[in-house]
Amino acid sequence: MATAIGVSLSFGALLSFTSRSLSFEAQEAFGGILSIIAVVFVTWMVFWMRRSARYLRDDLHGRIDAALAIGSVALALTAFLAVGREGLETALFLWTNVQATGTSAEPIVGGLLGLGVAVALGWLLYRRAVHLDLRRSFTWTGAALVVVAAGVLSYGVHDLQEAGVLPGMNNLAFDITSWYSPSSWYGTPLKGVFNFSPATTWLELIAWAGYVVPVMFLFLRPTPADAGGRVDTAEPATAPASTA
């Protein structure tokens, strides 16, 4: 697990050092492309969360049992791949949010607080101090992530416009910079969470709406599996008892 976390941190550092060595236009294009990649990862993740909520515990049990049957090295590799995959996605998503806010450290602080909450929740689940309805939890968090991802996509489009890859940089859908303050009590969370820009181009607005409307509809659309069946609650997976 520690190795996977180290790989994720190294990936974030690599993104930062790579972007700093580029010209302004190349930095904007680099940031825009990575923002779109981050949106793809998040979109895949939220639909995986929705699809897997019903049988996640059984799936985890199956993977752990299979790894234990092979040996401790396989179990360690399974944990490494699971943590590493999510860590790389987190590093990429945090990096795009840091780029969106410029030199502000607030996204890093928020990310660390979020990771701290996740660690605490994981520990409580392991100790069986709390039980979590994964289906309901994944629905709420997934819907929130769809809105956040739409903001990242919009910002990625803005970066590509600044790099000259996409047109329409001066075609604004609205401009409220005369009275809107990004550093105000309301502007800071809107920028940090939703990447809201007071001067939004038409292409940014189209990208935001063109993503959030169909993705949210598909994510919240009832499926045949929603009509019934067991809903998993988050409980720690344990190794099967040995038989004589």
ROSE-4610 file (N, C-alpha, C; in Angstrom, 1 decimal, always signed):
// ROSE-4610
residu = [M/M/M/A/A/A/T/T/T/A/A/A/I/I/I/G/G/G/V/V/V/S/S/S/L/L/L/S/S/S/F/F/F/G/G/G/A/A/A/L/L/L/L/L/L/S/S/S/F/F/F/T/T/T/S/S/S/R/R/R/S/S/S/L/L/L/S/S/S/F/F/F/E/E/E/A/A/A/Q/Q/Q/E/E/E/A/A/A/F/F/F/G/G/G/G/G/G/I/I/I/L/L/L/S/S/S/I/I/I/I/I/I/A/A/A/V/V/V/V/V/V/F/F/F/V/V/V/T/T/T/W/W/W/M/M/M/V/V/V/F/F/F/W/W/W/M/M/M/R/R/R/R/R/R/S/S/S/A/A/A/R/R/R/Y/Y/Y/L/L/L/R/R/R/D/D/D/D/D/D/L/L/L/H/H/H/G/G/G/R/R/R/I/I/I/D/D/D/A/A/A/A/A/A/L/L/L/A/A/A/I/I/I/G/G/G/S/S/S/V/V/V/A/A/A/L/L/L/A/A/A/L/L/L/T/T/T/A/A/A/F/F/F/L/L/L/A/A/A/V/V/V/G/G/G/R/R/R/E/E/E/G/G/G/L/L/L/E/E/E/T/T/T/A/A/A/L/L/L/F/F/F/L/L/L/W/W/W/T/T/T/N/N/N/V/V/V/Q/Q/Q/A/A/A/T/T/T/G/G/G/T/T/T/S/S/S/A/A/A/E/E/E/P/P/P/I/I/I/V/V/V/G/G/G/G/G/G/L/L/L/L/L/L/G/G/G/L/L/L/G/G/G/V/V/V/A/A/A/V/V/V/A/A/A/L/L/L/G/G/G/W/W/W/L/L/L/L/L/L/Y/Y/Y/R/R/R/R/R/R/A/A/A/V/V/V/H/H/H/L/L/L/D/D/D/L/L/L/R/R/R/R/R/R/S/S/S/F/F/F/T/T/T/W/W/W/T/T/T/G/G/G/A/A/A/A/A/A/L/L/L/V/V/V/V/V/V/V/V/V/A/A/A/A/A/A/G/G/G/V/V/V/L/L/L/S/S/S/Y/Y/Y/G/G/G/V/V/V/H/H/H/D/D/D/L/L/L/Q/Q/Q/E/E/E/A/A/A/G/G/G/V/V/V/L/L/L/P/P/P/G/G/G/M/M/M/N/N/N/N/N/N/L/L/L/A/A/A/F/F/F/D/D/D/I/I/I/T/T/T/S/S/S/W/W/W/Y/Y/Y/S/S/S/P/P/P/S/S/S/S/S/S/W/W/W/Y/Y/Y/G/G/G/T/T/T/P/P/P/L/L/L/K/K/K/G/G/G/V/V/V/F/F/F/N/N/N/F/F/F/S/S/S/P/P/P/A/A/A/T/T/T/T/T/T/W/W/W/L/L/L/E/E/E/L/L/L/I/I/I/A/A/A/W/W/W/A/A/A/G/G/G/Y/Y/Y/V/V/V/V/V/V/P/P/P/V/V/V/M/M/M/F/F/F/L/L/L/F/F/F/L/L/L/R/R/R/P/P/P/T/T/T/P/P/P/A/A/A/D/D/D/A/A/A/G/G/G/G/G/G/R/R/R/V/V/V/D/D/D/T/T/T/A/A/A/E/E/E/P/P/P/A/A/A/T/T/T/A/A/A/P/P/P/A/A/A/S/S/S/T/T/T/A/A/A]
num = [1/1/1/2/2/2/3/3/3/4/4/4/5/5/5/6/6/6/7/7/7/8/8/8/9/9/9/10/10/10/11/11/11/12/12/12/13/13/13/14/14/14/15/15/15/16/16/16/17/17/17/18/18/18/19/19/19/20/20/20/21/21/21/22/22/22/23/23/23/24/24/24/25/25/25/26/26/26/27/27/27/28/28/28/29/29/29/30/30/30/31/31/31/32/32/32/33/33/33/34/34/34/35/35/35/36/36/36/37/37/37/38/38/38/39/39/39/40/40/40/41/41/41/42/42/42/43/43/43/44/44/44/45/45/45/46/46/46/47/47/47/48/48/48/49/49/49/50/50/50/51/51/51/52/52/52/53/53/53/54/54/54/55/55/55/56/56/56/57/57/57/58/58/58/59/59/59/60/60/60/61/61/61/62/62/62/63/63/63/64/64/64/65/65/65/66/66/66/67/67/67/68/68/68/69/69/69/70/70/70/71/71/71/72/72/72/73/73/73/74/74/74/75/75/75/76/76/76/77/77/77/78/78/78/79/79/79/80/80/80/81/81/81/82/82/82/83/83/83/84/84/84/85/85/85/86/86/86/87/87/87/88/88/88/89/89/89/90/90/90/91/91/91/92/92/92/93/93/93/94/94/94/95/95/95/96/96/96/97/97/97/98/98/98/99/99/99/100/100/100/101/101/101/102/102/102/103/103/103/104/104/104/105/105/105/106/106/106/107/107/107/108/108/108/109/109/109/110/110/110/111/111/111/112/112/112/113/113/113/114/114/114/115/115/115/116/116/116/117/117/117/118/118/118/119/119/119/120/120/120/121/121/121/122/122/122/123/123/123/124/124/124/125/125/125/126/126/126/127/127/127/128/128/128/129/129/129/130/130/130/131/131/131/132/132/132/133/133/133/134/134/134/135/135/135/136/136/136/137/137/137/138/138/138/139/139/139/140/140/140/141/141/141/142/142/142/143/143/143/144/144/144/145/145/145/146/146/146/147/147/147/148/148/148/149/149/149/150/150/150/151/151/151/152/152/152/153/153/153/154/154/154/155/155/155/156/156/156/157/157/157/158/158/158/159/159/159/160/160/160/161/161/161/162/162/162/163/163/163/164/164/164/165/165/165/166/166/166/167/167/167/168/168/168/169/169/169/170/170/170/171/171/171/172/172/172/173/173/173/174/174/174/175/175/175/176/176/176/177/177/177/178/178/178/179/179/179/180/180/180/181/181/181/182/182/182/183/183/183/184/184/184/185/185/185/186/186/186/187/187/187/188/188/188/189/189/189/190/190/190/191/191/191/192/192/192/193/193/193/194/194/194/195/195/195/196/196/196/197/197/197/198/198/198/199/199/199/200/200/200/201/201/201/202/202/202/203/203/203/204/204/204/205/205/205/206/206/206/207/207/207/208/208/208/209/209/209/210/210/210/211/211/211/212/212/212/213/213/213/214/214/214/215/215/215/216/216/216/217/217/217/218/218/218/219/219/219/220/220/220/221/221/221/222/222/222/223/223/223/224/224/224/225/225/225/226/226/226/227/227/227/228/228/228/229/229/229/230/230/230/231/231/231/232/232/232/233/233/233/234/234/234/235/235/235/236/236/236/237/237/237/238/238/238/239/239/239/240/240/240/241/241/241/242/242/242/243/243/243/244/244/244]
x = [+0.8/+0.0/+0.9/+1.9/+2.8/+3.5/+3.9/+4.5/+3.5/+2.3/+1.3/+1.0/+1.0/+0.9/+2.1/+3.3/+4.5/+4.5/+4.0/+3.9/+2.9/+1.8/+0.8/+1.4/+2.1/+2.7/+3.8/+4.5/+5.5/+4.9/+3.7/+3.0/+2.6/+2.1/+1.7/+2.9/+4.0/+5.2/+5.7/+5.6/+6.0/+5.1/+3.8/+2.9/+3.3/+3.6/+4.0/+5.3/+6.3/+7.6/+7.6/+6.8/+6.7/+6.0/+4.9/+4.2/+5.0/+5.9/+6.7/+7.8/+8.2/+9.2/+8.7/+7.4/+6.8/+6.5/+6.3/+5.9/+4.4/+4.0/+2.6/+1.6/+1.7/+0.7/+0.7/+1.9/+2.1/+1.5/+1.8/+1.2/-0.3/-0.9/-2.4/-2.9/-2.2/-2.7/-2.5/-1.4/-1.1/-2.1/-2.4/-3.4/-4.8/-5.2/-6.5/-6.6/-5.6/-5.7/-5.8/-5.0/-5.1/-6.4/-7.0/-8.3/-9.3/-9.3/-10.2/-10.0/-8.7/-8.4/-9.0/-8.8/-9.3/-10.8/-11.5/-13.0/-13.4/-12.6/-12.9/-12.7/-11.7/-11.4/-12.6/-13.0/-14.0/-15.3/-15.6/-16.9/-16.9/-15.8/-15.8/-16.0/-15.4/-15.4/-16.8/-17.6/-18.9/-19.9/-19.7/-20.6/-20.2/-18.9/-18.5/-19.0/-19.0/-19.6/-21.0/-21.8/-23.2/-23.5/-22.7/-22.9/-22.4/-21.4/-20.8/-21.4/-22.2/-22.6/-23.4/-24.1/-25.0/-24.2/-23.0/-22.3/-20.8/-20.5/-19.1/-18.5/-19.2/-18.6/-18.2/-19.2/-18.9/-17.7/-17.6/-16.5/-15.2/-15.2/-13.9/-13.5/-14.5/-14.3/-13.7/-14.3/-13.8/-12.3/-12.0/-10.7/-9.6/-10.0/-9.1/-8.9/-10.0/-9.9/-9.0/-9.2/-8.3/-6.9/-6.6/-5.2/-4.6/-5.4/-4.9/-4.6/-5.4/-5.1/-3.8/-3.4/-2.1/-0.9/-1.1/+0.0/+0.0/+0.8/+0.9/+1.3/+2.2/+2.7/+1.5/+0.6/-0.5/-1.4/-1.6/-2.5/-1.9/-0.5/+0.1/+0.0/+0.1/+0.0/-1.4/-2.4/-3.8/-4.0/-3.5/-3.7/-2.9/-1.7/-0.9/-1.7/-2.3/-3.0/-4.2/-5.0/-6.2/-5.9/-4.9/-4.6/-3.9/-3.0/-2.3/-3.2/-4.2/-5.1/-5.9/-6.5/-7.2/-6.3/-5.1/-4.1/-3.7/-3.5/-3.2/-4.3/-5.5/-6.7/-6.9/-6.6/-6.7/-5.7/-4.4/-3.3/-3.7/-4.2/-4.5/-5.6/-6.7/-7.8/-7.4/-6.6/-6.1/-5.2/-4.4/-3.5/-4.3/-5.3/-6.1/-6.8/-7.3/-7.9/-6.9/-5.7/-4.7/-4.4/-4.3/-4.0/-5.1/-6.4/-7.5/-7.5/-6.9/-6.9/-5.6/-4.7/-3.4/-2.5/-2.0/-1.0/-1.6/-2.9/-3.6/-3.3/-3.1/-2.9/-4.2/-5.3/-6.5/-7.0/-6.8/-7.2/-6.4/-5.1/-4.2/-4.7/-5.1/-5.6/-6.9/-7.8/-9.0/-8.9/-7.9/-7.6/-7.1/-6.2/-5.7/-6.8/-7.7/-8.8/-9.7/-9.9/-10.8/-10.1/-8.8/-8.1/-8.1/-8.0/-8.1/-9.4/-10.5/-11.8/-12.0/-11.4/-11.5/-10.8/-9.6/-8.9/-9.6/-10.2/-11.0/-12.2/-12.9/-14.0/-13.7/-12.5/-12.1/-11.7/-11.1/-10.8/-12.0/-13.0/-14.3/-15.0/-15.0/-15.6/-14.9/-13.5/-12.8/-13.1/-13.3/-13.6/-15.0/-15.8/-17.2/-18.0/-17.4/-18.0/-19.2/-19.1/-20.2/-20.5/-21.7/-22.2/-22.6/-22.2/-22.5/-23.3/-24.4/-25.2/-24.5/-23.8/-23.0/-23.8/-25.0/-25.8/-26.2/-26.7/-27.1/-25.9/-24.8/-23.6/-23.0/-22.9/-22.4/-23.3/-24.6/-25.5/-25.2/-25.1/-24.9/-23.5/-22.5/-21.1/-20.9/-21.5/-21.4/-22.0/-23.2/-23.9/-23.1/-22.5/-21.6/-20.4/-19.8/-18.6/-18.9/-20.1/-20.5/-20.5/-21.0/-21.0/-19.6/-18.8/-17.4/-16.7/-16.9/-16.2/-16.6/-17.9/-18.3/-17.5/-17.3/-16.5/-15.0/-14.5/-13.1/-13.1/-14.1/-14.2/-14.3/-15.1/-15.2/-13.9/-13.2/-11.9/-10.9/-10.9/-10.1/-10.3/-11.6/-11.9/-11.3/-11.4/-10.8/-9.3/-8.6/-7.2/-6.9/-7.6/-7.4/-7.7/-8.6/-8.9/-7.7/-7.2/-6.0/-4.8/-4.7/-3.6/-3.7/-4.9/-5.2/-5.6/-5.8/-6.2/-7.7/-8.5/-9.9/-10.3/-11.2/-11.6/-12.6/-12.9/-14.0/-13.6/-12.3/-11.8/-12.5/-12.8/-13.5/-15.0/-15.6/-17.0/-17.6/-18.0/-18.4/-19.9/-20.3/-21.7/-22.2/-21.4/-21.7/-20.4/-20.5/-19.3/-19.8/-19.6/-20.0/-18.9/-17.7/-16.5/-16.6/-17.6/-17.8/-18.2/-18.9/-19.4/-19.0/-18.6/-18.3/-16.8/-16.6/-15.2/-14.8/-13.9/-13.5/-12.9/-12.4/-11.8/-12.7/-14.0/-15.0/-15.4/-16.3/-16.7/-17.5/-18.2/-19.0/-18.2/-17.3/-16.5/-15.5/-14.9/-13.8/-14.3/-15.4/-15.9/-16.5/-17.1/-17.6/-16.4/-15.3/-14.1/-13.4/-13.3/-12.5/-13.3/-14.6/-15.4/-15.9/-16.5/-17.1/-16.4/-15.2/-14.4/-15.2/-16.1/-16.9/-16.1/-16.3/-15.6/-16.6/-16.3/-17.2/-17.3/-16.3/-16.3/-16.2/-17.3/-17.4/-17.7/-16.9/-17.2/-18.3/-18.8/-19.9/-19.5/-18.3/-17.8/-17.6/-17.2/-17.1/-18.5/-19.5/-20.8/-21.5/-21.2/-21.8/-21.1/-19.8/-19.1/-19.7/-19.9/-20.4/-21.8/-22.7/-24.1/-24.2/-23.3/-23.4/-22.8/-22.1/-21.6/-22.6/-22.9/-23.6/-25.0/-25.7/-27.1/-27.2/-26.5/-26.7/-26.1/-24.9/-24.2/-25.0/-25.6/-26.4/-27.7/-28.3/-29.5/-29.2/-28.1/-27.7/-27.3/-26.7/-26.2/-27.4/-28.4/-29.5/-30.7/-30.6/-31.7/-31.9/-33.1/-33.3/-32.9/-32.4/-32.1/-32.9/-33.0/-33.8/-33.3/-32.0/-31.5/-31.9/-32.3/-32.8/-34.1/-34.9/-36.2/-36.2/-35.1/-35.0/-33.7/-33.5/-32.2/-31.5/-30.5/-29.8/-28.9/-28.8/-27.9/-26.7/-25.5/-24.3/-24.2/-23.7/-23.2/-21.7/-21.0/-19.5/-19.1/-18.5/-17.9/-16.6/-15.6/-14.3/-14.3/-13.6/-13.4/-12.5/-12.8/-12.0/-11.6/-10.5/-10.1/-11.0/-11.3/-12.1/-11.5/-12.3/-11.7/-11.2/-10.1/-9.5/-10.3/-10.3/-11.1/-10.1/-10.5/-9.6/-9.5]
y = [-1.2/+0.0/+1.3/+1.3/+2.4/+2.6/+1.5/+1.7/+2.3/+1.9/+2.4/+3.9/+4.3/+5.7/+6.5/+5.9/+6.6/+6.8/+5.8/+5.9/+7.0/+7.1/+8.1/+9.5/+9.7/+11.0/+11.3/+10.3/+10.6/+11.0/+10.4/+10.8/+12.2/+12.7/+14.1/+15.0/+14.6/+15.4/+15.5/+14.4/+14.3/+15.3/+15.3/+16.2/+17.7/+18.0/+19.4/+19.8/+19.0/+19.3/+19.3/+18.4/+18.4/+19.7/+20.1/+21.3/+22.6/+22.6/+23.8/+24.0/+23.0/+23.1/+23.4/+23.6/+23.9/+25.4/+25.8/+27.2/+27.4/+28.6/+28.9/+28.2/+28.2/+27.6/+26.1/+25.5/+24.1/+23.7/+24.5/+24.3/+24.2/+25.2/+25.2/+24.0/+23.6/+22.4/+21.1/+21.1/+19.9/+19.8/+21.0/+21.0/+20.6/+21.1/+20.8/+19.4/+18.8/+17.4/+16.5/+16.8/+16.0/+16.2/+17.4/+17.6/+16.7/+16.6/+15.7/+14.3/+13.9/+12.5/+12.2/+13.2/+13.1/+12.9/+13.6/+13.5/+12.1/+11.6/+10.2/+9.2/+9.4/+8.5/+8.6/+9.8/+10.0/+9.4/+9.7/+9.2/+7.7/+7.0/+5.6/+5.1/+5.8/+5.4/+5.5/+6.6/+6.8/+5.7/+5.3/+4.3/+2.9/+2.7/+1.5/+1.4/+2.6/+2.6/+2.3/+2.8/+2.5/+1.0/+0.5/-0.9/-1.9/-1.5/-2.4/-2.4/-1.3/-1.1/-2.4/-3.0/-4.1/-5.4/-5.6/-6.8/-6.5/-5.3/-5.0/-5.9/-6.1/-6.9/-8.3/-8.9/-10.3/-10.3/-9.2/-9.1/-9.0/-8.2/-8.0/-9.3/-10.0/-11.3/-12.3/-12.3/-13.2/-12.9/-11.6/-11.3/-11.6/-11.4/-11.7/-13.2/-13.9/-15.4/-15.9/-15.4/-15.8/-15.5/-14.3/-13.9/-14.7/-15.0/-15.8/-17.3/-17.8/-19.1/-19.2/-18.1/-18.1/-17.9/-16.9/-16.7/-15.2/-14.9/-13.6/-12.5/-13.0/-12.0/-11.6/-12.5/-12.1/-11.2/-11.4/-10.5/-9.1/-9.0/-7.7/-7.0/-7.8/-7.2/-6.7/-7.5/-7.1/-5.7/-5.6/-4.3/-3.2/-3.5/-2.5/-2.0/-2.9/-2.4/-1.6/-2.1/-1.4/+0.0/+0.1/+1.4/+2.3/+1.7/+2.5/+3.0/+2.3/+2.7/+3.9/+3.8/+4.9/+6.1/+5.8/+6.9/+7.7/+7.0/+7.8/+8.6/+8.1/+8.9/+10.1/+9.9/+11.0/+12.1/+11.6/+12.5/+13.4/+12.8/+13.5/+14.5/+14.1/+14.9/+16.1/+15.9/+17.0/+17.9/+17.4/+18.2/+19.2/+18.7/+19.6/+20.6/+20.3/+21.3/+22.4/+21.9/+22.9/+23.8/+23.3/+24.1/+25.1/+24.7/+25.6/+26.8/+26.7/+27.7/+28.5/+28.2/+28.9/+28.5/+29.4/+29.1/+28.8/+28.8/+28.5/+27.1/+27.0/+25.7/+25.1/+25.8/+25.4/+24.0/+23.7/+22.3/+21.2/+21.5/+20.5/+20.3/+21.4/+21.3/+20.5/+20.9/+20.2/+18.7/+18.4/+17.0/+16.2/+16.8/+16.2/+15.9/+16.9/+16.7/+15.6/+15.6/+14.5/+13.1/+13.0/+11.8/+11.4/+12.4/+12.1/+11.5/+12.1/+11.6/+10.2/+9.9/+8.6/+7.6/+7.9/+7.0/+6.7/+7.8/+7.6/+6.8/+7.0/+6.2/+4.7/+4.5/+3.1/+2.4/+3.1/+2.5/+2.2/+3.1/+2.8/+1.6/+1.5/+0.4/-0.9/-0.8/-2.0/-2.5/-1.5/-1.8/-2.1/-2.1/-2.4/-1.3/-0.1/+0.9/+1.6/+1.5/+2.1/+1.1/+1.2/+0.4/+1.4/+1.2/+2.1/+1.4/+2.1/+1.7/+2.1/+1.2/+1.5/+2.0/+1.5/+1.9/+3.4/+3.7/+5.1/+6.0/+5.6/+6.4/+6.7/+5.6/+5.8/+6.7/+6.6/+7.5/+8.9/+9.3/+10.7/+11.2/+10.4/+10.8/+10.8/+9.9/+9.8/+11.0/+11.4/+12.5/+13.8/+13.9/+15.1/+15.1/+13.9/+13.8/+14.2/+13.9/+14.2/+15.7/+16.5/+17.9/+18.5/+17.9/+18.3/+18.1/+16.9/+16.5/+17.4/+17.9/+18.8/+20.1/+20.6/+21.8/+21.6/+20.4/+20.1/+20.1/+19.5/+19.5/+20.9/+21.7/+23.1/+23.8/+23.6/+24.3/+23.7/+22.4/+21.8/+22.5/+22.7/+23.4/+24.8/+25.5/+26.8/+26.8/+25.8/+25.7/+25.5/+24.6/+24.4/+25.6/+26.4/+27.7/+28.6/+28.7/+29.6/+29.1/+27.8/+27.3/+27.4/+27.9/+28.0/+26.7/+25.7/+24.4/+24.5/+25.1/+25.3/+26.7/+27.1/+28.5/+29.0/+30.3/+30.9/+31.5/+31.8/+32.3/+33.6/+34.4/+35.7/+35.8/+34.6/+34.5/+34.1/+35.1/+34.8/+34.6/+33.6/+33.3/+34.3/+34.6/+35.6/+36.1/+37.3/+37.9/+38.7/+38.2/+38.9/+39.3/+39.5/+39.9/+41.3/+42.1/+43.4/+43.4/+42.4/+42.3/+41.0/+40.0/+38.7/+38.7/+38.2/+38.1/+36.6/+36.1/+34.7/+34.4/+35.4/+35.2/+35.5/+35.7/+36.0/+34.6/+34.8/+33.6/+32.6/+33.2/+32.3/+32.0/+32.8/+32.6/+31.5/+31.4/+30.4/+29.0/+28.6/+27.2/+27.0/+28.0/+27.8/+27.5/+28.1/+27.9/+26.6/+26.4/+25.2/+23.9/+23.9/+22.7/+22.5/+23.6/+23.5/+24.1/+24.7/+25.4/+26.4/+27.1/+28.2/+29.4/+29.8/+31.0/+32.1/+33.3/+34.5/+34.9/+34.6/+34.9/+33.6/+33.0/+31.7/+31.8/+31.1/+31.2/+30.2/+30.4/+29.6/+28.1/+27.9/+26.5/+25.8/+26.6/+26.1/+25.7/+26.6/+26.3/+25.1/+25.0/+23.9/+22.6/+22.6/+21.4/+21.0/+22.0/+21.7/+21.1/+21.8/+21.3/+20.0/+19.9/+18.7/+17.4/+17.7/+16.6/+16.3/+17.3/+17.0/+16.5/+17.0/+16.6/+15.1/+14.6/+13.2/+12.3/+12.7/+11.8/+11.6/+12.7/+12.7/+11.9/+12.0/+11.3/+9.8/+9.4/+8.0/+7.4/+8.2/+7.8/+7.6/+8.5/+8.4/+7.6/+7.1/+6.4/+5.0/+4.7/+3.4/+2.3/+1.2/+0.0/-1.1/-2.2/-3.4/-3.9/-3.8/-4.3/-3.5/-2.2/-1.3/-1.8/-2.6/-3.0/-3.9/-4.6/-5.5/-6.1/-7.0/-7.7/-7.1/-7.8/-7.4/-6.2/-5.3/-4.2/-4.4/-4.3/-4.5/-3.4/-3.7/-2.6/-2.9/-1.8/-1.9/-2.5/-3.7/-4.4/-4.9/-5.1/-5.5/-7.0/-7.2/-8.6/-9.3/-10.6/-11.4/-12.7/-13.3/-14.5/-15.6/-16.6/-17.7/-18.6/-19.2/-20.1/-21.3/-21.8/-23.0/-24.2/-25.2/-26.4/-27.5/-28.5/-29.6/-30.5]
z = [+0.0/+0.0/+0.0/+0.8/+0.9/-0.4/-1.1/-2.4/-3.4/-3.4/-4.3/-4.1/-2.8/-2.4/-2.9/-2.8/-3.3/-4.8/-5.5/-7.0/-7.4/-6.6/-6.9/-6.7/-5.6/-5.3/-6.3/-6.7/-7.8/-9.1/-9.4/-10.6/-10.6/-9.4/-9.2/-9.4/-8.8/-9.0/-10.4/-11.1/-12.5/-13.3/-13.1/-13.8/-13.6/-12.3/-12.0/-12.7/-12.6/-13.1/-14.7/-15.3/-16.7/-17.2/-16.6/-17.0/-16.9/-15.9/-15.6/-16.7/-17.4/-18.4/-19.7/-19.9/-21.2/-21.3/-22.6/-22.8/-22.4/-22.4/-21.9/-22.7/-24.0/-24.8/-24.6/-24.5/-24.3/-22.9/-21.9/-20.6/-20.6/-21.3/-21.4/-22.1/-23.2/-24.0/-23.1/-22.4/-21.5/-20.4/-19.8/-18.7/-19.3/-20.4/-21.0/-21.3/-21.9/-22.3/-21.0/-20.0/-18.8/-18.0/-18.2/-17.6/-18.2/-19.5/-20.2/-19.8/-19.7/-19.3/-17.9/-17.0/-15.6/-15.6/-16.5/-16.6/-17.1/-18.0/-18.5/-17.4/-16.6/-15.4/-14.4/-14.1/-13.1/-13.6/-14.9/-15.4/-15.4/-15.7/-15.6/-14.2/-13.3/-11.9/-11.3/-11.6/-11.0/-11.6/-12.8/-13.3/-12.8/-12.5/-11.9/-10.5/-9.8/-8.4/-8.4/-9.4/-9.4/-9.7/-10.7/-11.1/-10.0/-9.3/-8.3/-6.9/-6.6/-5.2/-4.7/-5.6/-5.1/-4.7/-5.3/-5.1/-4.8/-4.3/-4.0/-3.0/-1.9/-0.8/-1.3/-2.1/-2.6/-3.6/-4.4/-5.3/-4.6/-3.5/-2.7/-2.0/-1.5/-0.9/-1.9/-3.1/-4.2/-4.6/-4.7/-5.1/-4.0/-2.8/-1.7/-1.6/-1.7/-1.6/-2.7/-3.9/-5.0/-4.8/-4.3/-4.0/-2.9/-1.9/-0.8/-1.2/-2.2/-2.7/-3.4/-4.0/-4.8/-3.8/-2.9/-1.9/-1.5/-0.5/+0.1/-1.0/-1.9/-2.9/-3.8/-4.2/-5.0/-4.2/-2.9/-2.1/-2.1/-1.9/-1.9/-3.2/-4.3/-5.6/-5.9/-5.4/-5.5/-4.8/-3.6/-2.9/-3.6/-4.1/-4.8/-6.0/-6.8/-8.0/-7.7/-6.6/-6.2/-5.8/-4.8/-4.3/-5.3/-6.1/-7.1/-8.2/-8.6/-9.7/-9.2/-8.0/-7.4/-7.1/-6.7/-6.3/-7.5/-8.7/-9.9/-10.4/-10.3/-10.6/-9.7/-8.4/-7.4/-7.7/-8.0/-8.3/-9.5/-10.6/-11.8/-11.5/-10.8/-10.5/-9.6/-8.6/-7.8/-8.6/-9.4/-10.2/-11.1/-11.7/-12.6/-11.8/-10.5/-9.7/-9.2/-8.9/-8.5/-9.7/-10.9/-12.1/-12.3/-12.0/-12.2/-11.2/-10.1/-9.1/-9.0/-10.0/-10.0/-9.0/-8.2/-7.1/-5.8/-5.7/-4.4/-3.9/-2.6/-2.0/-1.4/-1.6/-1.1/-1.6/-2.9/-3.4/-2.7/-2.4/-1.7/-0.3/+0.4/+1.7/+1.7/+0.8/+0.7/+0.4/-0.5/-0.8/+0.3/+1.1/+2.3/+3.4/+3.5/+4.4/+4.0/+2.7/+2.1/+2.3/+2.1/+2.3/+3.8/+4.7/+6.1/+6.5/+5.9/+6.2/+5.7/+4.5/+3.9/+4.8/+5.3/+6.1/+7.4/+8.0/+9.3/+9.0/+7.9/+7.6/+7.4/+6.7/+6.4/+7.7/+8.6/+9.9/+10.7/+10.7/+11.4/+10.8/+9.5/+8.8/+9.2/+9.2/+9.6/+11.0/+11.9/+13.3/+13.5/+12.4/+12.5/+13.4/+13.5/+14.3/+13.5/+12.2/+11.4/+10.2/+9.7/+8.6/+7.5/+6.3/+5.2/+4.1/+3.7/+2.6/+1.3/+0.7/-0.4/-1.6/-1.8/-2.9/-2.8/-1.6/-1.4/-1.4/-0.7/-0.6/-2.0/-2.8/-4.2/-5.1/-4.8/-5.6/-5.4/-4.1/-3.7/-4.1/-3.8/-4.1/-5.7/-6.3/-7.8/-8.5/-8.0/-8.6/-8.4/-7.2/-6.9/-7.8/-8.0/-8.8/-10.3/-10.8/-12.1/-12.3/-11.3/-11.4/-11.3/-10.4/-10.3/-11.6/-12.2/-13.5/-14.6/-14.6/-15.6/-15.6/-14.3/-14.1/-14.6/-14.4/-14.8/-16.4/-17.0/-18.4/-19.0/-18.4/-18.9/-18.7/-17.6/-17.5/-18.5/-18.8/-19.8/-21.2/-21.5/-22.7/-22.8/-21.6/-21.5/-21.7/-21.2/-21.4/-22.8/-23.5/-24.9/-25.8/-25.3/-26.0/-25.9/-24.6/-24.4/-25.2/-25.4/-26.1/-27.6/-28.1/-29.5/-30.2/-29.4/-30.0/-30.4/-29.5/-29.8/-30.0/-30.8/-31.1/-30.0/-30.2/-29.4/-28.1/-27.9/-26.6/-26.3/-27.2/-27.0/-27.1/-27.4/-27.6/-26.2/-25.4/-24.1/-24.0/-23.2/-23.0/-21.9/-20.9/-19.9/-19.3/-18.7/-18.1/-16.9/-15.7/-14.4/-13.6/-14.2/-13.5/-12.9/-13.3/-12.8/-11.3/-10.9/-9.5/-8.8/-9.6/-9.0/-8.6/-7.3/-6.8/-6.6/-7.4/-7.2/-5.8/-5.1/-3.8/-2.7/-3.0/-1.9/-1.2/-0.2/+0.5/-0.3/-1.4/-2.2/-3.5/-3.9/-5.1/-5.0/-3.8/-3.5/-3.6/-3.0/-3.1/-4.5/-5.2/-6.5/-7.5/-7.3/-8.2/-7.8/-6.5/-6.1/-6.3/-6.2/-6.3/-7.7/-8.3/-9.6/-10.8/-10.5/-11.5/-12.2/-11.5/-12.1/-12.5/-13.7/-14.2/-14.4/-13.9/-14.1/-15.5/-16.3/-17.8/-18.5/-18.9/-19.5/-21.0/-21.8/-23.2/-23.6/-24.8/-25.2/-25.3/-25.7/-25.9/-24.5/-23.5/-22.1/-21.6/-21.9/-21.4/-22.1/-23.4/-24.2/-23.7/-23.4/-22.9/-21.5/-20.7/-19.3/-19.4/-20.1/-20.2/-21.0/-22.1/-22.9/-22.2/-21.1/-20.3/-19.1/-18.3/-17.1/-17.3/-18.3/-18.6/-18.9/-20.0/-20.3/-19.3/-18.8/-17.8/-16.5/-16.1/-14.9/-15.1/-16.3/-16.6/-16.6/-17.3/-17.3/-16.0/-15.2/-13.9/-12.9/-12.9/-12.0/-12.6/-13.8/-14.4/-13.7/-13.3/-12.7/-13.6/-13.0/-13.8/-13.2/-14.0/-13.5/-12.2/-11.9/-10.7/-9.5/-9.7/-8.6/-8.0/-8.8/-8.3/-7.1/-6.9/-5.8/-5.7/-4.7/-4.5/-3.3/-2.9/-1.7/-2.0/-1.0/-1.1/-0.2/-0.7/+0.2/+1.1/+2.3/+3.2/+3.4/+3.6/+3.6/+4.9/+4.8/+5.9/+5.5/+6.4/+6.1/+5.6/+4.5/+4.0/+4.9/+5.2/+6.0/+5.3/+5.6/+5.0/+5.4/+4.5/+4.9/+5.9/+6.7/+7.7/+7.1/+7.6/+7.0/+7.4/+6.5/+6.8/+7.0/+7.8/+8.1/+6.9]
